[in-house]
């Protein structure tokens, strides 16, 4: 059975190369990959270089657990260092946001909370799947973005184009 997934992608260390590598890994692992526009944003929770952020939609036959394992492997292959700090620079940050429209708490909590709180997640979602409905708050991503306090986080369109080497 094919599942619809939404994945957030972020990088602020060698962000063009690492975003490309992350997207190439996602395209290799999943089907029907579609990208939101890429945004650049200030770091949240720490002082650091700006991030590239986008959301990717895809199809997969894998389970939630397996999707998370695949994303972790792509991060690790691209130099992701895991530490005790929640907010820190990242070569690559891949988070499963949505799996079908399920609300689950194991092996991870879905939908991810940051959808509602971070412009760098919500704005790309609103661009990519504006009419999709958040499975908990029951509003479209477009409506959620329209209602979001845009003064909370600075966000702008990035000068970036995916260099897909795995076509």
Helices and strands as residue ranges (DSSP letters): E 3-11, H 15-29, E 31-35, E 39-41, E 51-60, H 64-77, E 93-99, H 114-117, H 119-128, H 141-147, E 155-157
